[in-house]
Amino acid sequence: MKRFLSLLIVAILAGIITIGTYKLFLEPETVVIHETEAKSDTIPVNYNITNPNYTASTASIDFTFAAEKTVNAVVHVKQYGISRNPRNLMEFFRNGGAEERKIQGAGSGVIITEDGYIVTNNHVIDGAKDLEVTLNNNKSYKAKVVGTAPQSDIALIKIEADKKLSYIPFGDSNSAQIGEWVLAVGNPFNLTSTVTAGIISAKSRDLNEYDDNIQSFIQTDAAINPGNSGGALVNIKGELIGINTAITSQTGSYVGYAFAVPSNNAKKIIDDIIEFGDVQRGIIGITGGTITPKAIEAYDISTSQGVFVASVADNSGAKKAGLKEGDVIKEIDGLPIRKFADLTGYVNSKRPKDIINVKVLRKSKELVLPVTLSKYEIQSYSINDVGVEVVNPPKNYLKKFNIDHGVVINKALSSRMKRYNLEGLIISEIDGKKVKSVLEVKKIIESKYPNEDITISLVDRDGDKREFVFQ
């Protein structure tokens, strides 16, 4: 019995030692945190130490609100034109290439008023003989072209619907921020009512660095593909901040870069077309460009961002306001100007006679100069299908030809036309329409569809009028 008790005591002691060893050396430590402590001491995933109000989560962003508000106001635009080009050699020899057939293109458009005004891209409707607009409810309407601005790739069309239409209100594209969430709404690859999300990747993006036509696009990474052209770029409040226009791609499909005309520019163009019939373009009256290292060295410029003024045009708003060669434009109406596209993007949203406050840096001194914008006048226009360049007539020039309207042939462009000594003659009508300026010539020519004949009424040096048809 004594031996049994001795063994039992030894066994109990061994168990105590084993359990103690496990507790002391092997069992993982357990820390108990009360619920109130956990709430106050833990850091949520979307918390940013440098900015406690910042959230990286998209859970609080309501994409559905903007999508629902805009999808019914984006339409499918189909255009039909006429082609006289032969499809094969047999058709060419049988018909001389004169057979007409319908061709179709498609894009998107944005309803901007309840009575049926629609903004789209000019390249969506360019050359169209007929236009058809299909709403999100599958109702289709014939559309007419109200006006175009090919330089900005904006067009305004209109439909006559049987009821008030859903439309997207304009937002302020100047206040849009890089990194802001946006939705692209359109009809890519004929897939109607498609919504994609992304952010604003850049602003004032110019795709034609070596072109006189300076652009100022909003860049986004929202997926945009062929068919999205003319569609809406909207913020999460459902406001229109851009018209989707272009992509940069080696494949023809979206690769991460898409571009939209800012809504402020598009709205100004549309208002001009409705009120004046064409775009009223205001200019400051300078030549220059984005600051370069060469300009910094040559003119001892103390800043690396802004627009350098290379020259100031006589009788321009810039000249009258006191801008000088060597000035650096830093702001316009409080908007920072870092490059030339910033300047053109803002000025293109203004009209002639508007006054803008231009902050310039002149030899380390800042000045604010009020500049009245002057009207941009087209000095010449090339009618490439005819092979001539025309200019506005000098004062009293038309009296020599006993006529009160027309434009002057400045020079022949093709070898064929150079044979006829046309310089100085007058083009009085195009397609039966009287022309009084280069701008009117430009509007008539650019409103024609591809391969359409052009009829020119020419007044020779004896005052005789002749008609020529160019195919």
C-alpha positions in Angstrom: 0.0 0.0 0.0 2.8 2.4 0.9 4.4 1.5 -2.4 1.2 2.3 -4.4 0.9 5.7 -2.7 4.5 6.5 -3.4 3.9 5.7 -7.2 0.7 7.8 -7.2 2.5 10.8 -5.7 5.4 10.5 -8.2 2.9 10.3 -11.1 1.0 13.4 -9.9 4.2 15.3 -9.6 5.4 14.3 -13.1 2.0 15.5 -14.5 2.3 18.8 -12.8 5.9 19.3 -14.0 4.8 18.4 -17.6 1.8 20.7 -17.7 3.9 23.5 -16.2 6.7 23.1 -18.7 4.1 23.2 -21.6 2.4 26.3 -20.2 5.7 28.0 -19.6 7.6 27.2 -22.8 5.4 25.8 -25.5 1.8 27.2 -25.4 1.4 30.3 -27.6 0.6 33.5 -25.8 -3.0 34.6 -25.8 -3.8 38.3 -25.6 -7.4 39.3 -24.8 -8.5 42.6 -26.2 -11.8 44.0 -25.1 -14.2 45.2 -27.8 -13.7 48.9 -26.9 -9.9 48.5 -27.0 -10.0 46.9 -30.4 -12.1 49.7 -31.9 -9.7 52.4 -30.6 -6.4 50.7 -31.2 -6.7 48.9 -34.6 -6.2 50.7 -37.9 -8.6 50.0 -40.7 -7.4 48.9 -44.1 -8.5 52.1 -45.8 -6.8 54.4 -43.3 -3.8 56.6 -44.4 -1.5 57.8 -41.7 -0.7 61.0 -43.5 -4.3 61.8 -44.3 -6.9 60.2 -41.9 -9.8 61.2 -44.2 -8.3 59.4 -47.2 -9.9 56.1 -48.3 -8.5 53.7 -50.9 -11.7 51.7 -50.8 -14.2 52.0 -53.7 -17.0 50.6 -51.6 -18.3 54.2 -50.7 -18.3 55.3 -54.4 -21.8 55.0 -55.9 -21.1 54.1 -59.6 -24.7 52.9 -59.9 -26.1 56.4 -59.4 -24.1 58.0 -62.2 -24.7 55.0 -64.5 -28.5 55.1 -64.0 -28.6 58.8 -64.4 -26.7 58.8 -67.7 -27.2 55.6 -69.6 -30.6 56.6 -71.0 -29.2 59.9 -72.3 -26.4 58.3 -74.4 -27.6 57.2 -77.9 -26.4 55.1 -80.8 -25.6 57.1 -83.9 -25.6 55.4 -87.3 -24.6 57.2 -90.4 -25.2 56.3 -94.0 -23.3 57.8 -97.0 -22.8 57.2 -100.7 -19.7 55.6 -102.2 -18.9 55.7 -105.9 -15.7 53.7 -105.6 -15.8 50.3 -107.4 -15.6 47.3 -105.2 -13.7 45.2 -107.8 -12.2 45.4 -111.3 -15.3 44.0 -112.9 -17.5 46.7 -111.4 -15.0 49.3 -112.5 -15.0 48.2 -116.1 -18.8 47.6 -116.3 -19.9 50.9 -114.6 -16.8 53.1 -114.7 -16.9 53.2 -110.9 -20.1 55.2 -110.8 -22.3 52.7 -109.0 -23.7 54.1 -105.8 -24.2 52.0 -102.7 -24.8 52.7 -99.0 -22.0 52.5 -96.5 -22.5 52.6 -92.7 -20.6 53.9 -89.8 -21.5 54.0 -86.1 -20.7 55.8 -82.9 -22.3 57.4 -79.9 -24.0 60.7 -79.0 -25.1 62.5 -75.8 -28.5 64.1 -75.4 -28.0 67.5 -73.8 -31.5 68.9 -73.9 -34.9 67.4 -73.4 -36.0 68.6 -76.9 -33.5 66.4 -78.7 -30.2 68.3 -79.2 -27.4 65.7 -79.3 -23.6 66.3 -79.2 -21.3 63.8 -80.9 -17.9 63.7 -82.6 -17.6 65.3 -86.1 -15.9 62.1 -87.4 -18.9 60.1 -86.4 -21.2 62.0 -88.7 -18.7 63.3 -91.3 -19.8 62.5 -94.9 -23.2 61.2 -93.8 -26.0 61.3 -96.3 -28.5 60.1 -93.6 -28.3 59.9 -89.9 -30.2 57.5 -87.6 -30.3 57.8 -83.8 -31.3 54.9 -81.6 -32.2 55.6 -77.9 -31.6 53.2 -75.0 -35.3 52.1 -75.3 -34.6 50.9 -78.9 -36.7 53.7 -80.5 -35.0 55.2 -83.6 -35.3 58.6 -85.1 -33.9 60.4 -88.2 -31.4 63.1 -87.2 -30.3 66.3 -88.9 -26.9 68.0 -88.6 -27.2 71.4 -86.9 -23.5 72.3 -87.2 -20.0 71.0 -87.0 -16.6 72.0 -85.6 -14.1 69.7 -87.4 -11.1 71.4 -85.8 -12.4 70.3 -82.3 -14.1 67.1 -83.6 -17.5 68.2 -82.2 -20.8 68.1 -84.0 -24.3 69.0 -83.0 -27.3 67.0 -84.3 -31.0 67.0 -83.5 -33.9 64.6 -83.4 -37.6 65.3 -83.2 -38.9 62.9 -80.5 -42.5 62.4 -79.4 -41.8 63.2 -75.8 -39.3 64.9 -73.5 -36.0 63.1 -73.4 -33.5 62.2 -70.7 -30.4 64.3 -70.9 -27.1 64.8 -69.2 -26.3 68.2 -67.6 -23.0 69.8 -68.2 -20.4 69.7 -65.5 -17.3 72.0 -65.1 -14.4 70.2 -66.8 -12.0 72.8 -65.4 -12.7 71.7 -61.9 -12.2 68.0 -62.7 -9.2 66.6 -60.9 -6.5 64.1 -61.9 -7.3 60.8 -60.0 -11.1 61.6 -59.9 -13.4 58.7 -60.7 -15.2 58.9 -64.1 -17.5 56.7 -66.2 -17.4 56.3 -70.0 -20.9 55.6 -71.5 -21.3 54.6 -75.1 -21.7 51.9 -77.7 -18.4 50.1 -78.3 -18.4 47.5 -81.1 -22.2 48.1 -81.4 -22.7 46.9 -77.8 -25.3 49.4 -76.8 -25.5 51.1 -73.4 -22.0 50.1 -72.1 -20.6 51.7 -69.0 -16.9 51.5 -68.0 -15.2 53.1 -65.0 -11.8 54.6 -64.5 -10.0 57.7 -63.3 -8.8 61.0 -65.0 -5.2 60.1 -65.8 -4.2 63.6 -67.1 -5.6 66.9 -68.3 -4.7 69.3 -71.2 -3.2 66.4 -73.2 -2.2 67.4 -76.7 -1.9 64.5 -79.2 -0.6 66.6 -82.1 2.6 68.0 -80.7 3.8 69.2 -84.2 0.4 70.4 -85.5 -0.8 74.0 -85.5 -4.2 72.8 -84.2 -3.3 72.5 -80.5 -5.6 70.2 -78.6 -6.5 69.9 -74.9 -7.9 66.5 -74.1 -8.9 64.9 -70.8 -7.1 61.6 -70.6 -8.7 58.6 -68.8 -8.1 54.9 -68.3 -11.8 54.1 -68.5 -12.1 51.6 -71.3 -13.0 53.3 -74.6 -13.2 51.4 -77.9 -14.4 52.0 -81.5 -18.0 53.0 -81.2 -17.5 54.9 -78.0 -16.7 58.0 -80.0 -19.2 60.8 -79.2 -20.2 59.2 -76.0 -20.2 60.6 -72.5 -17.5 61.0 -69.9 -19.2 61.7 -66.6 -18.2 62.2 -63.0 -19.8 60.2 -60.2 -22.5 62.9 -59.9 -23.6 62.0 -63.4 -22.4 65.4 -64.9 -21.0 65.5 -68.4 -17.3 66.5 -68.2 -16.1 65.3 -71.6 -17.1 63.9 -75.0 -15.1 60.6 -75.7 -13.2 61.1 -78.8 -10.0 59.1 -79.4 -7.7 56.3 -78.2 -4.0 55.8 -78.6 -3.5 52.2 -79.7 -1.3 50.1 -82.1 -4.1 47.5 -82.3 -7.1 49.8 -82.9 -8.6 48.7 -79.5 -8.3 50.1 -76.0 -4.8 49.7 -74.4 -5.2 52.0 -71.4 -5.3 55.4 -72.9 -8.4 57.3 -74.0 -9.2 60.9 -74.6 -12.2 63.2 -74.3 -12.9 66.8 -75.4 -13.5 68.8 -72.2 -17.2 69.6 -71.6 -16.4 73.4 -71.2 -15.0 73.4 -74.7 -17.8 71.3 -76.1 -20.5 73.4 -74.5 -19.0 76.6 -75.9 -18.9 75.2 -79.4 -22.5 74.0 -79.1 -23.7 77.4 -77.8 -21.9 79.1 -80.7 -23.5 76.8 -83.3 -27.0 77.4 -81.9 -26.6 81.1 -81.5 -24.3 82.1 -84.4 -24.3 79.2 -86.8 -20.6 78.6 -86.5 -17.8 78.6 -83.9 -16.7 82.0 -82.5 -13.1 81.5 -81.8 -11.3 84.0 -79.6 -7.5 84.4 -79.6 -5.0 86.2 -77.3 -2.8 87.3 -80.2 0.6 85.7 -79.4 2.9 83.1 -80.7 4.9 80.9 -78.3 4.9 77.6 -76.6 5.6 75.5 -73.6 8.9 76.5 -71.8 11.9 74.6 -73.0 15.4 74.4 -71.6 16.6 76.5 -74.6 14.1 79.2 -73.8 15.1 79.2 -70.2 18.8 79.7 -71.2 18.2 82.3 -74.0 15.8 84.5 -72.0 17.1 83.9 -68.5 13.7 82.6 -67.3 13.4 81.8 -63.7 10.6 79.2 -64.0 10.3 75.8 -65.7 6.5 75.8 -66.3 4.3 78.2 -68.2 3.9 79.5 -71.7 6.7 81.5 -73.2 5.6 84.5 -75.4 7.8 84.5 -78.5 5.9 87.4 -80.3 2.9 89.6 -80.0 0.6 90.3 -83.0 0.0 94.0 -83.9 -3.5 95.3 -83.0 -4.2 92.2 -80.9 -5.7 92.0 -77.4 -2.3 90.9 -76.1 -0.6 94.0 -77.6 -3.2 96.4 -76.3 -3.0 94.8 -72.8 0.8 95.2 -72.7 2.1 91.6 -73.2 5.7 91.6 -74.4 8.1 89.2 -76.1 9.8 87.2 -73.3 6.9 87.2 -70.9 5.9 83.9 -69.3 2.2 83.3 -68.9 1.6 81.6 -65.5 -2.1 81.9 -64.9 -5.3 82.8 -66.7 -8.3 83.8 -64.5 -6.6 82.0 -61.6 -6.1 78.8 -63.6 -2.5 77.5 -63.5 -0.9 77.5 -67.0 1.9 74.9 -67.1 2.0 74.2 -70.9 0.6 75.6 -74.1 -2.3 73.1 -74.1 -3.5 74.5 -70.8 -3.7 78.0 -72.4 -5.5 76.9 -75.6 -7.8 74.6 -73.7 -9.0 77.5 -71.6 -9.1 80.2 -74.3 -11.1 77.9 -76.6 -13.9 77.9 -74.0 -14.1 81.7 -74.4 -15.5 84.0 -77.2 -14.2 87.1 -79.0 -14.5 90.2 -76.8 -14.3 88.2 -73.6 -11.8 89.6 -71.1 -9.4 87.3 -69.4 -6.9 88.2 -66.6 -3.5 86.9 -67.6 -0.8 86.7 -65.0 2.7 86.9 -66.5 6.2 86.6 -65.2 8.4 89.4 -66.5 12.0 89.4 -65.3 11.1 87.9 -61.9 8.2 90.3 -61.5 4.5 89.1 -61.7 1.9 91.3 -63.5 -1.8 90.7 -64.1 -2.9 92.1 -67.5 -6.6 92.1 -68.6 -6.6 90.9 -72.3 -9.7 91.3 -74.5 -9.8 88.3 -76.9 -10.0 89.1 -80.6 -11.8 87.0 -83.3 -9.8 84.4 -85.1 -10.1 85.0 -88.8 -9.2 82.3 -91.4 -6.7 83.8 -93.8 -6.7 81.1 -96.4 -8.2 77.8 -97.3 -7.1 75.0 -99.6 -9.9 73.4 -101.7 -7.9 70.2 -102.3 -10.4 68.5 -104.5 -10.3 71.4 -106.9 -6.5 72.1 -106.5 -6.6 75.8 -105.5 -6.0 77.9 -102.4 -8.4 80.8 -101.8 -8.1 84.0 -99.7 -10.4 86.9 -98.7 -10.4 89.7 -101.3 -8.5 92.9 -100.6 -10.5 96.1 -100.2 -12.2 97.2 -103.5 -10.7 94.3 -105.3 -14.0 92.8 -106.4 -15.0 96.1 -108.2 -12.5 95.2 -110.9 -14.7 92.1 -111.7 -18.0 94.0 -111.4 -19.1 91.7 -108.6 -19.9 92.2 -104.9 -19.1 88.8 -103.5 -16.5 86.0 -103.8 -13.1 84.8 -102.8 -9.8 85.2 -104.6 -7.7 82.3 -105.9 -4.3 82.8 -104.3 -2.5 80.0 -106.0 -2.9 76.7 -107.8 -2.0 73.6 -105.8 -1.9 70.9 -108.4 0.2 70.6 -111.5 -3.0 70.4 -113.6 -4.4 73.7 -112.3 -1.1 75.5 -112.5 -1.4 75.4 -116.3 -4.4 77.8 -116.4 -3.0 80.9 -114.7 -5.8 81.1 -112.2 -4.1 83.4 -109.6 -6.2 86.4 -108.9 -9.5 85.1 -110.4 -12.7 85.1 -108.3 -14.7 82.1 -107.1 -18.2 83.5 -106.7 -20.3 80.4 -106.0 -19.8 76.8 -104.9 -22.6 74.4 -105.6 -24.9 77.3 -106.5 -24.3 79.0 -103.1 -22.8 82.5 -103.0 -19.6 82.8 -101.0 -18.4 86.0 -99.4 -15.5 84.8 -97.3 -12.9 82.0 -96.9 -14.9 80.8 -93.8 -18.0 80.3 -96.0 -16.0 78.3 -98.5 -14.6 76.1 -95.7 -18.1 75.4 -94.3 -19.5 74.4 -97.7 -16.6 72.1 -98.6 -16.5 70.4 -95.2 -20.2 69.8 -95.2 -20.0 67.6 -98.4 -19.8 63.8 -98.2 -16.9 61.9 -99.8 -16.7 61.6 -103.6 -19.5 64.2 -104.0 -19.0 66.5 -107.1 -18.0 70.2 -106.5 -19.4 72.8 -108.8 -17.3 76.0 -109.0 -18.5 79.3 -110.5 -15.4 81.2 -111.7 -15.3 84.9 -112.7 -12.5 85.6 -115.2 -10.6 88.8 -115.8 -13.2 90.0 -118.3 -15.9 89.6 -115.7 -17.4 86.6 -117.5 -18.8 83.8 -115.3 -18.1 80.1 -116.0 -19.0 76.9 -114.2 -16.7 73.9 -113.7 -17.5 70.6 -112.2 -14.8 68.7 -110.3 -15.3 65.0 -109.5 
